Amino acid sequence: MKRLILLCLCLGIVSVFAQNQSNPDWNTYLEGYSVVDIADAGNYLWFTNYKEVYRFEKLTGNTTHFAFEDMELSRDYSIPTIICDNNGLPWIGVEFTGTLKMTEEGKWFLLPQVSTDAFERGTHEILVTENGAVWTSTINILTRYKENNVESYTTNGSIISLAEDAEGSIWIGTANYFHGHYDGLVKYDGKNWTIYNSSMTGSIPLAFSSIAIDKHGALWMGGYEGIDHPYTDLVEFDGTSWIVYYAPFHNHPFYIREIAIDEVGTKWLATNHGLMTFDGSDWTTYNVLNSELPSDNVYSIIIDSNGTKWLGTANGLVTITNKSAEKNLTTSLISESGLNHIFKLYPNPVNDFIVIKMPKEIQYSHLKILNIQGKIIKSFTVHNNQNQLDVSDLSNGIYFVRIQTDKGCLIKKIVKQ
């Protein structure tokens, strides 16, 4: 194997926190539902909540539900992944079962499996390539389906991510979840396998939880550093050099679950600390306190052909449209001090009722009360003739009140006693 010259540079980046993300840039559908993985099929989205599969019509918001009984599956098993092939038909990975695909007639079909062991049959990752081939992975078996041909390969570690580059090579991220050894990052060009492991990367993370490839061919990944730091950082690899970018939540329980790259090269990260973006120098964090994001648990993200970002969260399906969410960060921020002149909340500390005062030109506003973990506890729609809200049922402690209007967004801290 050709020896690579590696450069490892660990950068600490300052985080910029988003503000004033107002409608209609953000929209939430199916609030209250967990959306784990998303697949794009043009006019439709397909998604899974681990236990069931749904088809979502983008134009109308209509949703079609496919239960386990429709797929002849046991409810004891979960559905962690879904993707659509080049014909727009969904493929799903099922725990302890394998891979199912939907036929053009709307029937679900279980694909042939290499292993007879139930533990090794569960499909965790699925990749559709430009030429129409579909790659699936179990614990350590990689299978390629192309028309009537089925080919399988075995890896030394658990396969946790798959991606295809512009040349048609397959990149595989592995980890040692169920094995004492693993390969690290693997490239397969159709003939040769190249392994980028500890002997080549030194202190670079060796387990890669998500892989996205930019227009220059560089890989962007969520990388685990090891047992002493079992959290993820953003890793860039251009085939020769490695760079690790420490996220704002480095050294905290922080996990990059999925990465998408937009047309200008900004990286969008689905994480357990909300939605994050990285433009090569600055980080931006969107969470329940500073945006319309309904949950800080973001499981998945895709960017469709229109540039719309679709997010799967623990509390619904979210869209960010028209790119104005990014523009608002730099061109139309409304400061908290400006809104403080037109909104008043009192008393603070509060016992049973809190009074909100707002000007007559604002007909109504949306108010949410969140606990210190960012969970929404109460929601109100406040009209200008309504100025007293009942918070007597709240436990004593610190809360955040988020007020959203067409004039902007204000977040204030209150104390319940």
C-alpha positions in Angstrom: 0.0 0.0 0.0 1.3 3.4 -0.9 2.5 5.3 2.2 0.5 8.4 2.8 1.9 11.7 4.2 -0.6 12.7 6.9 -1.2 16.1 8.4 -3.2 16.2 11.6 -4.4 19.6 12.7 -6.8 20.0 15.6 -8.6 23.3 15.5 -10.8 24.9 18.2 -13.5 26.9 16.6 -15.7 29.6 18.1 -19.4 28.8 18.0 -21.9 31.3 16.7 -25.4 30.7 18.1 -28.3 31.3 15.7 -31.0 33.8 16.6 -34.4 34.9 15.1 -35.2 32.0 13.0 -38.9 32.9 12.2 -41.6 31.4 10.0 -41.9 30.5 7.2 -38.3 29.5 7.0 -38.8 26.7 9.6 -41.7 24.4 9.5 -42.5 21.3 11.7 -44.7 18.5 10.6 -45.8 15.5 12.7 -45.0 17.1 16.0 -44.9 14.5 18.7 -43.5 11.8 16.3 -39.9 10.7 16.3 -38.3 10.8 12.8 -35.1 8.7 12.8 -34.0 8.4 9.2 -35.2 10.1 6.0 -35.0 9.2 2.3 -35.8 11.6 -0.6 -37.9 10.4 -3.5 -38.6 13.6 -5.4 -42.2 14.7 -4.6 -42.2 12.4 -1.5 -40.1 11.7 1.5 -39.9 8.3 3.2 -39.0 8.0 6.9 -38.8 5.6 9.7 -39.4 6.1 13.5 -37.6 2.8 14.3 -40.8 0.9 14.4 -42.8 1.9 11.3 -42.4 3.4 7.9 -44.1 6.5 6.5 -44.4 8.2 3.1 -44.8 12.0 3.3 -46.0 14.1 0.4 -44.0 17.3 0.3 -46.6 19.5 -1.4 -49.6 18.6 0.7 -48.1 17.2 3.9 -50.2 14.1 3.6 -48.7 11.0 5.2 -49.2 7.3 4.4 -48.4 4.8 7.2 -46.9 1.3 6.6 -47.2 -0.8 9.7 -45.2 -3.9 10.5 -48.1 -6.1 9.5 -47.9 -4.6 6.0 -44.3 -5.7 5.7 -44.9 -9.1 7.5 -42.4 -8.1 10.2 -42.2 -8.8 13.9 -42.8 -5.7 16.1 -39.9 -6.9 18.2 -37.4 -5.6 15.7 -36.5 -2.0 14.8 -36.1 -0.2 11.4 -33.0 2.0 11.8 -32.4 3.0 8.2 -34.3 3.8 5.0 -33.2 5.0 1.5 -34.8 5.2 -1.9 -33.3 3.7 -5.1 -33.0 5.5 -8.4 -36.6 4.6 -9.2 -37.9 6.2 -6.0 -38.7 2.9 -4.3 -37.8 2.5 -0.6 -35.3 0.1 0.9 -35.3 -0.5 4.6 -32.9 -2.1 7.0 -34.5 -4.2 9.7 -32.9 -5.4 12.9 -32.2 -9.2 13.0 -33.9 -9.6 9.6 -32.1 -8.0 6.8 -33.1 -5.6 3.9 -36.6 -5.2 2.5 -37.5 -3.3 -0.7 -40.8 -2.1 -2.0 -41.7 -3.4 -5.5 -43.4 -1.2 -8.2 -46.6 -3.0 -7.2 -46.3 -1.7 -3.6 -45.4 -5.1 -2.1 -42.5 -5.5 0.3 -39.8 -8.0 -0.6 -37.1 -9.5 1.7 -33.8 -9.6 -0.2 -31.6 -12.8 -0.1 -29.1 -12.9 2.8 -25.6 -14.3 3.0 -25.6 -15.1 6.7 -28.1 -17.5 8.4 -27.2 -16.0 11.8 -30.0 -13.7 13.0 -27.5 -11.4 14.7 -25.5 -10.9 11.5 -28.6 -10.4 9.3 -29.7 -7.1 10.7 -29.1 -4.3 8.2 -27.7 -1.0 9.6 -26.6 1.0 6.6 -27.9 1.2 3.0 -26.3 3.1 0.0 -27.6 3.7 -3.5 -24.9 4.4 -6.1 -25.2 6.5 -9.3 -25.2 3.3 -11.4 -28.2 1.9 -9.6 -26.3 -0.6 -7.4 -27.5 -0.9 -3.8 -25.0 -1.6 -1.0 -26.2 -2.9 2.4 -24.3 -3.6 5.6 -24.9 -5.9 8.6 -22.5 -6.2 11.5 -19.5 -6.9 9.3 -20.9 -8.1 6.0 -21.1 -5.7 3.0 -23.5 -6.8 0.2 -23.9 -5.3 -3.2 -27.2 -5.8 -5.1 -27.2 -5.0 -8.9 -30.1 -6.3 -10.9 -29.9 -10.1 -10.3 -26.4 -10.1 -9.1 -25.5 -10.3 -5.4 -21.9 -10.0 -4.1 -20.8 -10.0 -0.4 -17.6 -9.0 1.4 -16.5 -9.3 5.0 -14.9 -6.6 7.1 -12.9 -6.8 10.3 -15.1 -4.3 12.1 -18.7 -3.3 12.5 -19.8 -1.2 9.5 -21.4 2.1 10.7 -21.3 4.3 7.5 -21.2 4.1 3.7 -20.7 6.7 1.0 -19.8 6.9 -2.7 -17.4 9.4 -4.3 -17.5 11.0 -7.7 -15.3 8.2 -9.2 -17.7 5.5 -8.0 -15.5 4.2 -5.1 -17.2 3.1 -2.0 -16.0 4.4 1.4 -16.8 2.4 4.5 -16.5 3.5 8.1 -16.0 0.8 10.7 -15.9 0.5 14.5 -15.1 -2.2 17.0 -18.6 -2.4 18.6 -18.8 -6.1 18.4 -15.2 -7.1 17.4 -11.9 -6.7 19.1 -10.4 -5.2 16.0 -11.5 -3.1 13.1 -10.3 -1.5 9.9 -11.0 2.2 10.4 -11.8 3.9 7.1 -11.9 1.7 4.0 -12.0 2.5 0.3 -13.2 0.0 -2.4 -12.7 1.2 -6.0 -14.3 -2.0 -7.5 -11.0 -3.9 -7.6 -8.8 -2.8 -4.7 -9.3 -2.3 -1.0 -7.4 0.5 0.8 -7.4 0.6 4.5 -6.7 3.8 6.5 -6.1 2.6 10.0 -4.1 3.4 13.2 -0.7 2.7 11.6 -1.4 5.5 9.2 -3.5 8.0 11.1 -1.7 8.2 14.5 -4.1 10.1 16.8 -6.7 10.7 14.1 -10.1 9.1 15.1 -10.5 5.6 13.8 -14.3 5.1 13.9 -16.3 7.1 11.5 -20.1 7.4 12.2 -21.1 9.4 9.1 -19.5 10.2 5.8 -20.3 13.0 3.3 -18.2 13.9 0.3 -17.9 17.5 -1.0 -17.6 18.7 -4.6 -13.8 18.6 -4.3 -13.8 15.0 -3.3 -12.9 15.5 0.4 -14.5 13.3 3.0 -16.3 14.9 6.0 -17.0 12.5 8.8 -18.0 12.2 12.4 -14.9 10.6 14.0 -14.6 8.9 17.4 -11.2 9.4 19.1 -11.4 6.2 21.1 -12.3 4.8 24.5 -10.9 7.8 26.4 -13.0 10.2 24.4 -16.0 8.3 23.1 -17.6 11.3 21.4 -17.4 12.6 17.9 -15.6 15.4 16.2 -15.8 16.6 12.6 -13.0 15.1 10.5 -11.9 16.1 7.0 -9.8 13.8 4.8 -8.7 14.7 1.3 -7.0 11.3 0.5 -3.7 12.5 2.0 -4.2 14.9 4.9 -6.5 14.7 7.9 -7.9 17.7 9.8 -9.9 17.4 13.0 -12.3 20.3 13.8 -13.4 20.3 17.4 -17.1 21.2 17.7 -18.3 23.7 20.4 -19.5 20.7 22.5 -16.1 18.9 22.4 -15.5 17.0 25.7 -19.2 16.7 26.3 -21.5 13.8 25.3 -21.6 15.0 21.7 -22.5 12.8 18.7 -22.6 13.6 15.0 -25.3 11.4 13.7 -25.5 12.5 10.0 -23.8 15.1 7.8 -25.1 16.8 4.7 -23.3 19.4 2.5 -25.1 22.2 0.7 -24.3 23.8 -2.7 -21.9 26.4 -1.2 -20.0 23.7 0.8 -21.5 24.4 4.3 -21.6 21.3 6.4 -24.9 20.6 8.2 -24.7 18.2 11.1 -27.5 16.3 12.9 -26.4 16.0 16.5 -27.7 15.4 20.0 -27.1 19.1 20.7 -29.3 20.4 17.9 -28.6 21.2 14.3 -25.1 22.6 13.7 -23.4 24.1 10.6 -19.7 24.6 9.8 -18.5 26.8 6.9 -14.8 25.9 7.3 -14.1 28.5 10.0 -17.2 29.2 12.1 -19.8 27.0 13.8 -23.4 27.8 14.1 -25.7 26.0 16.5 -29.5 25.9 16.2 -31.5 24.6 19.2 -34.9 24.8 20.8 -33.9 28.1 22.6 -32.8 30.1 19.6 -34.7 28.7 16.6 -37.9 26.9 15.6 -36.2 23.5 16.1 -38.7 21.4 18.1 -36.1 19.1 19.7 -32.3 19.2 20.3 -32.2 15.5 19.4 -31.7 15.7 15.6 -31.3 12.2 14.2 -30.9 12.8 10.4 -30.6 15.4 7.7 -30.9 15.5 3.9 -30.8 18.3 1.4 -33.2 17.8 -1.6 -32.7 19.0 -5.2 -34.4 22.3 -4.3 -32.0 23.0 -1.5 -34.6 22.4 1.2 -33.1 20.9 4.4 -35.2 18.1 5.9 -34.5 17.1 9.5 -35.6 14.1 11.4 -35.9 15.0 15.1 -37.2 13.4 18.3 -40.3 15.7 18.0 -41.2 15.8 14.3 -40.1 16.4 10.7 -38.6 19.8 10.1 -37.9 21.8 7.0 -35.6 24.8 6.4 -36.4 26.5 3.1 -35.3 29.4 0.8 -31.9 29.6 2.3 -33.1 32.6 4.3 -32.4 30.8 7.6 -28.7 31.3 6.8 -29.2 34.9 5.6 -31.0 35.8 8.8 -27.9 35.1 10.8 -26.1 38.0 9.2 -28.6 40.3 7.7 -31.8 40.5 9.8 -30.9 39.7 13.5 -33.1 41.4 16.0 -31.4 41.9 19.3 -32.9 40.9 22.6 -32.4 44.5 23.8 -34.5 45.8 20.9 -37.4 43.5 21.8 -37.1 44.2 25.4 -38.5 47.7 24.7 -41.8 46.2 23.4 -42.2 43.1 25.5 -42.4 42.9 29.3 -42.8 39.8 31.5 -43.5 40.2 35.3 -43.4 39.4 38.1 -40.0 37.5 38.1 -39.7 35.4 40.3 -43.3 34.2 39.7 -45.7 32.2 41.8 -48.9 31.4 40.0 -49.4 33.9 37.1 -47.1 35.8 34.8 -48.1 38.9 33.0 -47.0 39.6 29.4 -47.3 43.1 28.0 -46.9 43.7 24.2 -47.8 46.6 21.9 -51.2 46.8 20.1 -49.6 46.5 16.7 -48.7 42.9 17.5 -51.9 41.0 17.3 -50.6 37.7 18.7 -47.4 35.9 19.6 -46.4 32.3 20.2 -44.9 31.7 23.7 -43.2 28.6 24.9 -41.9 27.8 28.3 -38.8 25.5 28.4 -37.0 23.9 31.2 -33.2 24.2 31.6 -32.7 21.0 29.5 -34.5 22.7 26.6 -37.7 20.7 26.8 -40.9 22.5 26.0 -43.1 22.4 29.1 -46.0 24.7 28.1 -47.1 26.5 24.9 -49.4 29.5 24.5 -50.7 31.6 21.7 -51.0 35.1 23.2 -53.3 37.8 21.9 -52.8 41.5 22.7 -55.8 41.5 25.0 -54.5 38.5 26.9 -51.9 39.5 29.5 -52.0 36.9 32.2 -50.8 33.3 31.9 -51.2 30.5 34.4 -47.9 28.8 35.4 -49.1 27.5 38.8 -48.6 23.9 37.7 -44.8 24.4 37.1 -42.4 23.0 39.6 -40.1 25.4 41.3 -36.9 26.2 39.4 -35.5 28.1 36.4 -37.3 28.3 33.1 -36.8 30.0 29.7 -39.7 31.9 28.1 -39.4 32.0 24.3 -41.6 34.6 22.5 -41.9 34.4 18.7 -43.6 37.0 16.6 -43.2 38.4 13.1 -41.1 41.1 14.7 -38.5 38.7 16.0 -37.7 36.3 18.8 -37.0 37.0 22.5 -35.8 34.6 25.1 -36.1 35.5 28.8 -35.2 33.6 31.9 -37.8 33.4 34.7 -37.7 31.8 38.2 -40.7 29.8 39.5 -41.0 29.8 43.2 
